[in-house]
Amino acid sequence: MSKATRHPVYYFHASSHVFQVENMLYKLCSSILSSASNVFRDMFAATQNSGQMELDGMSDDKPIHLEGISRDAFELFLELTFG
């Protein structure tokens, strides 16, 4: 299995969460994702409401894995969301 690499456009160093789709890493702002998608809004709300410290998504070594979506589909969503 090859090591995941950072996306050349959708890896924003100042953003809050790292996601992995297939072998690509994306670092994205949770507030922007939450405003664009109920799925992300609910995911971040559940983490905040649980009172648990967020561990997944805080680094390239421990990204949030998004299963069941292709890189192409996710990048289309990002293009529509981030412009």
DSSP file (Angstrom, degrees, kcal/mol; ACC not computed):
  #  RESIDUE AA STRUCTURE BP1 BP2  ACC     N-H-->O    O-->H-N    N-H-->O    O-->H-N    TCO  KAPPA ALPHA  PHI   PSI    X-CA   Y-CA   Z-CA
    1    1 A M              0   0    0      0, 0.0     2,-0.1     0, 0.0    22,-0.0   0.000 360.0 360.0 360.0 130.6    0.0    0.0    0.0
    2    2 A S        -     0   0    0      1,-0.1     2,-0.2     3,-0.0     3,-0.1  -0.457 360.0-101.1 -81.3 151.8    1.4    3.4   -1.0
    3    3 A K        -     0   0    0     -2,-0.1    -1,-0.1     1,-0.1     2,-0.1  -0.458  41.6-108.6 -70.2 138.9    1.8    6.2    1.4
    4    4 A A        -     0   0    0     -2,-0.2     2,-0.3    56,-0.1    20,-0.2  -0.392  34.5-150.6 -67.7 145.0   -0.9    8.9    1.2
    5    5 A T  E     -a   24   0A   0     18,-2.1    20,-3.3    -2,-0.1     2,-0.2  -0.844  20.1-100.6-118.1 155.9    0.2   12.2   -0.3
    6    6 A R  E     -a   25   0A   0     -2,-0.3    20,-0.2    18,-0.2     5,-0.1  -0.526  38.8-113.2 -75.0 135.9   -1.0   15.7    0.3
    7    7 A H  E     -     0   0A   0     18,-2.6     4,-0.2    -2,-0.2    20,-0.1  -0.482  20.2-133.9 -67.4 137.7   -3.3   17.2   -2.3
    8    8 A P  E    S+     0   0A   0      0, 0.0    -1,-0.1     0, 0.0     3,-0.1   0.721  98.7  20.0 -69.4 -20.2   -1.6   20.1   -4.2
    9    9 A V  E    S+     0   0A   0      1,-0.1     2,-0.3     3,-0.0    -2,-0.0   0.773 122.3  50.6-112.4 -46.8   -4.7   22.3   -3.9
   10   10 A Y  E    S+     0   0A   0     15,-0.1    17,-1.0     1,-0.1     2,-0.5  -0.175  81.7  96.2 -97.6  41.0   -7.0   21.1   -1.2
   11   11 A Y  E     -a   27   0A   0     -2,-0.3     2,-0.8    15,-0.3    17,-0.1  -0.855  53.7-175.1-125.1  94.3   -4.4   20.8    1.6
   12   12 A F    >   -     0   0    0     15,-2.6     3,-2.3    -2,-0.5    -2,-0.1  -0.813  15.4-155.0 -96.3 109.8   -4.7   24.1    3.6
   13   13 A H  T 3  S+     0   0    0     -2,-0.8    -1,-0.2     1,-0.3    15,-0.1   0.793  92.7  51.9 -57.2 -32.1   -2.0   24.2    6.2
   14   14 A A  T 3  S+     0   0    0     13,-0.1    -1,-0.3    -3,-0.1    14,-0.1   0.449  91.8 103.5 -85.3   0.8   -4.0   26.6    8.5
   15   15 A S  S <  S-     0   0    0     -3,-2.3    14,-0.2    12,-0.1    13,-0.1  -0.226  71.7-125.1 -83.2 175.2   -7.1   24.4    8.4
   16   16 A S  S    S+     0   0    0     12,-0.5     2,-0.4     1,-0.1    13,-0.2   0.794  75.4  42.5 -96.7 -31.4   -8.4   22.1   11.1
   17   17 A H  E     -B   28   0A   0     11,-2.4    11,-2.8    41,-0.0     2,-0.5  -0.948  56.9-145.4-132.4 140.9   -8.9   18.5    9.9
   18   18 A V  E     -B   27   0A   0     39,-2.3    46,-2.7    -2,-0.4     2,-0.3  -0.878  21.3-173.7-102.1 129.6   -7.0   16.0    7.7
   19   19 A F  E     -Bc  26  64A   0      7,-3.2     7,-2.6    -2,-0.5     2,-0.5  -0.894  11.4-150.3-119.4 150.1   -9.1   13.6    5.6
   20   20 A Q  E     +Bc  25  65A   0     44,-2.7    46,-2.6    -2,-0.3     2,-0.4  -0.988  13.5 177.6-124.0 127.6   -8.0   10.7    3.5
   21   21 A V  E >  S-B   24   0A   0      3,-2.2     3,-2.1    -2,-0.5     2,-0.2  -0.994  71.9 -41.8-124.7 121.5   -9.8    9.5    0.4
   22   22 A E  T 3  S-     0   0    0     -2,-0.4   -18,-0.1    44,-0.4    44,-0.1  -0.443 125.3 -26.4  54.2-122.1   -8.1    6.7   -1.4
   23   23 A N  T 3  S+     0   0    0     -2,-0.2   -18,-2.1    -3,-0.1     2,-0.4   0.077 117.9  97.6-108.3  25.0   -4.3    7.6   -1.2
   24   24 A M  E <   -aB   5  21A   0     -3,-2.1    -3,-2.2   -20,-0.2     2,-0.4  -0.927  58.5-148.0-119.5 138.1   -4.8   11.4   -1.0
   25   25 A L  E     -aB   6  20A   0    -20,-3.3   -18,-2.6    -2,-0.4     2,-0.4  -0.831  11.8-172.2-102.6 141.0   -4.8   13.7    2.0
   26   26 A Y  E     - B   0  19A   0     -7,-2.6    -7,-3.2    -2,-0.4     2,-0.6  -0.999  11.0-157.0-130.4 131.7   -6.9   16.9    2.3
   27   27 A K  E     +aB  11  18A   0    -17,-1.0   -15,-2.6    -2,-0.4     2,-0.3  -0.952  30.2 169.3-112.7 116.7   -6.6   19.4    5.1
   28   28 A L  E     - B   0  17A   0    -11,-2.8   -11,-2.4    -2,-0.6     2,-0.5  -0.844  39.5-101.8-133.8 158.6   -9.8   21.3    5.3
   29   29 A C     >  -     0   0    0     -2,-0.3     4,-2.2   -14,-0.2     5,-0.2  -0.689  23.0-149.9 -83.5 122.6  -11.7   23.8    7.5
   30   30 A S  H  > S+     0   0    0     -2,-0.5     4,-2.6     1,-0.2     5,-0.2   0.847  94.8  55.4 -63.1 -35.1  -14.4   22.1    9.5
   31   31 A S  H  > S+     0   0    0      2,-0.2     4,-1.7     1,-0.2    -1,-0.2   0.885 109.4  46.3 -68.9 -36.6  -16.7   25.2    9.6
   32   32 A I  H  > S+     0   0    0      2,-0.2     4,-1.3    -3,-0.2    -2,-0.2   0.928 114.3  47.6 -69.0 -44.4  -16.7   25.4    5.8
   33   33 A L  H  X S+     0   0    0     -4,-2.2     4,-1.6     1,-0.2     8,-0.3   0.909 111.1  52.3 -61.5 -41.3  -17.4   21.7    5.4
   34   34 A S  H  < S+     0   0    0     -4,-2.6     7,-0.3     6,-0.2    -1,-0.2   0.867 108.8  49.3 -63.8 -37.1  -20.2   21.9    8.0
   35   35 A S  H  < S+     0   0    0     -4,-1.7    -1,-0.2     1,-0.2    -2,-0.2   0.749 116.2  43.5 -74.2 -22.0  -21.9   24.8    6.2
   36   36 A A  H  < S+     0   0    0     -4,-1.3     2,-0.4    -3,-0.3    -2,-0.2   0.647 119.2  34.5 -95.4 -17.4  -21.7   22.9    2.9
   37   37 A S     X  -     0   0    0     -4,-1.6     4,-2.4    -5,-0.1    -1,-0.2  -0.980  53.7-153.2-148.0 127.6  -22.8   19.4    4.1
   38   38 A N  H  > S+     0   0    0     -2,-0.4     4,-2.8     2,-0.2     5,-0.2   0.833 101.5  60.0 -64.2 -32.3  -25.1   18.0    6.7
   39   39 A V  H  > S+     0   0    0      2,-0.2     4,-2.1     1,-0.2    -1,-0.2   0.946 109.9  40.0 -61.8 -48.6  -23.0   14.9    6.8
   40   40 A F  H  > S+     0   0    0     -7,-0.3     4,-2.7     2,-0.2     5,-0.3   0.902 114.0  54.4 -67.9 -40.4  -19.9   16.9    7.9
   41   41 A R  H  X S+     0   0    0     -4,-2.4     4,-2.4    -8,-0.3    -2,-0.2   0.942 112.1  43.8 -57.2 -48.1  -22.0   19.1   10.2
   42   42 A D  H  X S+     0   0    0     -4,-2.8     4,-2.4     2,-0.2    -1,-0.2   0.876 112.4  53.1 -66.0 -37.7  -23.4   16.1   12.0
   43   43 A M  H  X S+     0   0    0     -4,-2.1     4,-1.6    -5,-0.2    -2,-0.2   0.937 113.7  41.4 -63.4 -47.3  -20.0   14.4   12.2
   44   44 A F  H  X S+     0   0    0     -4,-2.7     4,-2.2     1,-0.2    -2,-0.2   0.870 114.2  52.7 -70.2 -35.8  -18.4   17.5   13.8
   45   45 A A  H  X S+     0   0    0     -4,-2.4     4,-2.8    -5,-0.3     5,-0.2   0.904 107.4  52.1 -65.1 -41.2  -21.3   18.1   16.1
   46   46 A A  H  X S+     0   0    0     -4,-2.4     4,-1.3     1,-0.2    -1,-0.2   0.888 110.1  48.8 -62.5 -39.2  -21.2   14.5   17.3
   47   47 A T  H  X>S+     0   0    0     -4,-1.6     4,-0.6     2,-0.2     5,-0.5   0.914 114.0  45.5 -66.5 -43.2  -17.6   14.8   18.2
   48   48 A Q  H ><5S+     0   0    0     -4,-2.2     3,-0.8     1,-0.2    -2,-0.2   0.903 113.3  49.7 -66.8 -41.1  -18.1   18.1   20.0
   49   49 A N  H 3<5S+     0   0    0     -4,-2.8    -1,-0.2     1,-0.2    -2,-0.2   0.734 100.8  63.9 -71.9 -22.6  -21.1   16.8   21.9
   50   50 A S  H 3<5S-     0   0    0     -4,-1.3    -1,-0.2    -5,-0.2    -2,-0.2   0.723  96.8-136.5 -74.8 -20.1  -19.4   13.6   23.0
   51   51 A G  T <<5 +     0   0    0     -3,-0.8     2,-0.2    -4,-0.6    -3,-0.1   0.501  59.1 134.3  76.9   1.9  -16.9   15.6   25.1
   52   52 A Q      < -     0   0    0     -5,-0.5    -1,-0.3     1,-0.1     2,-0.3  -0.592  64.8-107.1 -85.1 146.4  -14.1   13.4   23.8
   53   53 A M        -     0   0    0     -2,-0.2     2,-0.4    -3,-0.1    -1,-0.1  -0.535  37.2-116.2 -68.9 133.1  -10.9   14.9   22.5
   54   54 A E        +     0   0    0     -2,-0.3    -1,-0.1     1,-0.2     3,-0.0  -0.581  46.6 158.2 -73.2 126.3  -10.7   14.7   18.8
   55   55 A L    >   +     0   0    0     -2,-0.4     3,-1.5     2,-0.0     4,-0.2   0.725  50.7  77.2-113.6 -48.1   -7.8   12.5   17.7
   56   56 A D  T 3  S+     0   0    0      1,-0.2     8,-0.2     2,-0.1   -37,-0.0  -0.426 101.5  22.6 -64.7 137.8   -8.7   11.4   14.2
   57   57 A G  T 3  S+     0   0    0      5,-4.0   -39,-2.3     2,-0.3    -1,-0.2   0.441  90.1 105.8  89.1   0.2   -8.0   14.1   11.7
   58   58 A M  S <  S+     0   0    0     -3,-1.5     2,-0.3     4,-0.6    -2,-0.1   0.596  86.1  14.1 -89.5 -10.3   -5.5   16.1   13.7
   59   59 A S  B >  S-D   62   0B   0      3,-0.5     3,-0.9    -4,-0.2    -2,-0.3  -0.978  77.0-105.8-155.3 165.5   -2.5   15.0   11.7
   60   60 A D  T 3  S+     0   0    0     -2,-0.3   -56,-0.1     1,-0.2    -1,-0.1   0.804 119.5  58.0 -62.5 -29.0   -1.4   13.3    8.4
   61   61 A D  T 3  S+     0   0    0      1,-0.3    -1,-0.2    -3,-0.0    -5,-0.0   0.692 117.0  31.1 -76.1 -18.5   -0.6   10.2   10.5
   62   62 A K  B <  S+D   59   0B   0     -3,-0.9    -5,-4.0    -7,-0.1    -4,-0.6  -0.473  83.3 166.4-138.4  64.0   -4.1    9.9   11.8
   63   63 A P        -     0   0    0      0, 0.0     2,-0.7     0, 0.0   -44,-0.3  -0.271  45.8-102.4 -75.8 165.0   -6.5   11.3    9.1
   64   64 A I  E     -c   19   0A   0    -46,-2.7   -44,-2.7    -8,-0.2     2,-0.5  -0.814  40.2-139.1 -83.1 117.4  -10.3   10.8    9.0
   65   65 A H  E     -c   20   0A   0     -2,-0.7     2,-0.8   -46,-0.2   -44,-0.2  -0.694   9.8-155.7 -84.2 125.1  -10.8    8.1    6.4
   66   66 A L        -     0   0    0    -46,-2.6     3,-0.5    -2,-0.5   -44,-0.4  -0.883  17.6-168.8-101.9 106.2  -13.7    8.8    4.1
   67   67 A E        +     0   0    0     -2,-0.8     3,-0.1     1,-0.2   -46,-0.0  -0.578  60.4  32.5 -93.1 155.3  -14.9    5.4    2.8
   68   68 A G  S    S+     0   0    0     -2,-0.2     2,-0.4     1,-0.2    -1,-0.2   0.632  96.9  94.0  78.5  14.6  -17.3    4.8    0.0
   69   69 A I        -     0   0    0     -3,-0.5    -1,-0.2     4,-0.0   -47,-0.2  -0.999  67.6-130.9-137.3 140.6  -16.4    7.9   -2.0
   70   70 A S     >  -     0   0    0     -2,-0.4     4,-2.5     1,-0.1     5,-0.2  -0.464  24.3-115.8 -84.4 160.0  -14.0    8.2   -4.9
   71   71 A R  H  > S+     0   0    0      1,-0.2     4,-2.9     2,-0.2     5,-0.2   0.914 116.8  54.2 -58.1 -43.0  -11.3   10.9   -5.1
   72   72 A D  H  > S+     0   0    0      1,-0.2     4,-1.7     2,-0.2    -1,-0.2   0.921 110.3  45.0 -59.9 -45.2  -13.0   12.3   -8.2
   73   73 A A  H  > S+     0   0    0      2,-0.2     4,-2.0     1,-0.2    -1,-0.2   0.912 114.7  48.2 -66.2 -42.3  -16.4   12.7   -6.4
   74   74 A F  H  X S+     0   0    0     -4,-2.5     4,-2.4     1,-0.2    -2,-0.2   0.908 111.0  50.4 -65.8 -41.0  -14.8   14.2   -3.3
   75   75 A E  H  X S+     0   0    0     -4,-2.9     4,-2.4     2,-0.2    -1,-0.2   0.823 107.2  54.3 -68.6 -30.1  -12.8   16.7   -5.3
   76   76 A L  H  X S+     0   0    0     -4,-1.7     4,-2.2    -5,-0.2    -1,-0.2   0.924 109.3  48.5 -65.3 -43.9  -15.9   17.7   -7.2
   77   77 A F  H  X S+     0   0    0     -4,-2.0     4,-2.1     1,-0.2    -2,-0.2   0.919 112.7  48.5 -58.7 -44.4  -17.6   18.4   -3.9
   78   78 A L  H  X>S+     0   0    0     -4,-2.4     4,-3.5     2,-0.2     5,-0.5   0.889 108.8  53.0 -65.5 -39.2  -14.5   20.4   -2.8
   79   79 A E  H  X5S+     0   0    0     -4,-2.4     4,-1.5     1,-0.2    -1,-0.2   0.912 112.7  44.3 -62.3 -42.0  -14.5   22.4   -6.0
   80   80 A L  H  <5S+     0   0    0     -4,-2.2    -1,-0.2     2,-0.2    -2,-0.2   0.847 120.0  42.6 -69.3 -33.8  -18.1   23.3   -5.5
   81   81 A T  H  <5S+     0   0    0     -4,-2.1    -2,-0.2    -5,-0.2    -3,-0.2   0.917 127.5  25.8 -79.8 -46.1  -17.5   24.1   -1.8
   82   82 A F  H  <5       0   0    0     -4,-3.5    -3,-0.2    -5,-0.2    -2,-0.2   0.585 360.0 360.0 -99.0 -12.6  -14.2   26.0   -2.0
   83   83 A G     <<       0   0    0     -4,-1.5    -4,-0.2    -5,-0.5    -3,-0.1   0.454 360.0 360.0  85.5 360.0  -14.4   27.3   -5.5
